[in-house]
């Protein structure tokens, strides 16, 4: 049996892929975003479509970094909580 650290190292544990999975709210929002994007792109000129595509790329990158920072902060907080729990139980 692999430890959690080994699973993270080997890539068999990926917290970001499980984020929001199975959530009705996330699924509904995702579908709404896809419908709105599809509706919007139908009415754009080629120049506007290119601009919108670049905007979507930037938004995706922004969301990636925000998720990364949130995960990192959550992980650090959990480590601090564990450290405090172990030090106060002694």
N, C-alpha and C positions, 0 to 999 in steps of 0.2 A: 504494500500500500504506500503510495506516494504522499509525502507531506504537502501541505498547502504551498509552501515555498517552492518545492519541486514542481508542482503543477503549474504555478505561475511561470517558473523558469522555462518549462517545456512547452508552454503555450496551451496546455490542456484545460487551464482555468482562465477564463477571460471575463472578468466582471462586467465589462462594458456591453458584451453581447447579451447578457441576461437582464440588463437594465430596461425596465418597462415591459419585458416579455410577459404576456398573459394579462396585461392591464387593459381593461375595457376602455378606460379614458385615453390611454396612449394610442390604442388601436383606432379609436374613433377620431382622434385628432390627426393621426397620420393619414387616414382616408380623406378627411376634410382638406388637409393641406394638398394632397395629390389632386383632388377634384378642382380646387381653386387654382392650382398651378396649371393644370390642363386647360381650364377655362380661360385663364389669363393669356397663356401662350398662343391660343387660337387667334387672338385679335392683335397680336404684335407684328410690327413690320420686321424684316430681317435684322435691321440695325437695333431695334428695340429688343428683339429676341436675344441678340448677342449680349447686349447690356444686361438683360435680365439673367442670362446664363452666368455671366461673371458675378453678378450680385449673389446668385444662389451658391456659387462656389465659395465666395467670401463668407456667406452665412453658414455654410456647412463647416468651413474651417473654424469659424468663431465658436460654433457649438461644440466642435471637437475639443478645442482648447478649454472652454468652460467646463466641459465634462471631465477632462483630464485634471484640471485644477480642483474641481469639487471632489473627485476621487482621492486625489492626493491629500487634500485637507481632511477628508473623512478618515482616511487611513492613519494620518498623524494623530487625529483626535482619538481614534480607537487605541492606538499605541500608548498615548498619554493616559487614557483611562485604565488600561491594563496595568501600566506601570504604577499608577496611583493605587489601584486595587491591591496589587501585590505588596507594595511598600506599607500600606496602612494595615494589612492583615498580620504583619510580623509582630 
